[in-house]
Amino acid sequence: MNEYIMEMRNINKEFPGVKALNNVTFKLRPGTVHALVGENGAGKSTLMRCLIGINSLDSGEIVLDNQIIKIPSTHFALIHGIAMIHQELSPVSDRSVMENIWLGREPLMVSFFVDHSKMYRNTKELLNELSIDLDPKEKMANLTVAKMQMVEIAKAISFKARILIMDEPTSALTGTEVKHLFDIIKKLKNNGVGIIYISHKMEEIFEIADEVTILRDGQYISTDKTKDLTINEIITRMVGRQLSDMFPKIQCKIGETVMKVENLSSGKAFSNISFELHKGEILGICGLVGAGRTELVETIFGLRRKTNGTIWIDGREAKIDNPIQATRHGLGFLTEDRRRTGIIPVLSIFHNMLIAAIRKYSNGLGFIKIKPANKMIFTYMSKLRIKATSTKVLIQNLSGGNQQKVLVARWLLTDTKILMLDEPTRGIDVGSKAEIYSIITSLANEGKSIIIVSSEMPEIIGMCDRVIVMRQGKMTGLMNRNELNQEVLMYYATINTQNDLVSRDIN
């Protein structure tokens, strides 16, 4: 009897301008968690899309239960017990939990009427089996991301899935929600389900995975038992080089005040936020979910209406009611939601990168100066190691991490003097993170002023000169770099009042 429930042998897949998979092999044992890791663009998601029938194979074979099969569609994959929970969830928001789980497979009564009572009972039984505390009649629109993910898991199990693929399942979860997810994964393992786990979070891999397969540049590198590996070994194989310093922070010269925010408020999102940003400074903003971090930078950039307060830039009051006014004042903003508010999927890398700097590279007659624009675009493609054969490649054909790097480069092309980055490394592998951190540090050294909004404490501590801590729309702390550690940041992210507000001047 074969020890593997599924094998992918010598898989090849190419898209226009991108060689996504080159002779890749992957094997999964039943009742195990098998981590699939690699840099963005390594081919992880493409390989899994081939497994569930979204992408067809150019060559190679898939073996399921000792038989070679072709998987022409996701429906075929589900029938054969293969399900995938995507990083970007797409539920039918205005329908209930049970309707989402049994969509297209609703139990019927006579005359083809849906048997809602039976659907409710089946859903309740399924949720109880997985220890998921949800009302089957609750609308999906009312659920948190974590609960939506639990519904997706329940839906996969309702298909009697024996192979479950999870793509970055904890990217938007709290610590408690991650623990609950891991409990469900362990239960599924005990029931013989083989789980393919895609993640950039090394600590999760070492906690949950039995085996690790590493891809690099669309090629198979290695498969090992997790206990036989170290984090450094995994990272080195992923990126093909040693990462000597994850946070290449240098002591930049901190200059004069370039932006001053006084008593800024925006409705119920946040209120009375005041701080200064200096030339060459990297200022961090951190806090738990709902703290108002994103809303603060969106208001500064003119995406949200301010209800009170003043923004000063270079000593003058700045009227910023929209992003166009913000860019004219020298502000740039990388949003946290890459797909919804970042990329333009149907346009090329060239146009996605150039869009914020069109005026800079225009000849004044409505035409783009192609040569200087291309030169700078190629420069940043090289610096950020954006994996594509040409600037003409559609951005939708790139991996999520490479899309993010294009968006970072978009603002680097402008004459931005104040750059606000909201979760700049979300969904990006460790190699690309180090490169983006290096670029950010270089920009600060050149005199740019940077604001980083991040939910990753090591990122905040490793990169920032000062840090603002927020809780429920209030500013609870402002600290210098030498005072930072995870414990103190978490304390000020969770205190109930502003009575203990810590404020530190840059000097």
Secondary structure, DSSP 8 states (H G I E B T S, - for coil): --S-SEEEEEEEEEETTEEEEEEEEEEE-TT-EEEEE-STTSSHHHHHHHHTTSS--SEEEEEETTEEE---SHHHHHHTTEEEE-SS----TTSBHHHHHTTT---B-GGG-B-HHHHHHHHHHHHHHTT----TTSBGGGS-HHHHHHHHHHHHHHTT-SEEEEESTTTT--HHHHHHHHHHHHHHHHTT-EEEEE-S-HHHHHHH-SEEEEEETTEEEEEEEGGG--HHHHHHHHHTS--S-SS--------SEEEEEEEEEETTTEEEEEEEEETT-EEEEEESTTSSHHHHHHHHTTSS--SEEEEEETTEE---SSHHHHHHTTEEEE-S-HHHHT--TTSBHHHHHHGGGTTTTB-SSS-B-HHHHHHHHHHHHHHTT---S-TTSBGGGS-HHHHHHHHHHHHHTS--SEEEEESTTTT--HHHHHHHHHHHHHHHHTT-EEEEE-S-HHHHHHH-SEEEEEETTEEEEEEEGGG--HHHHHHHHH-SSSTT-EE----
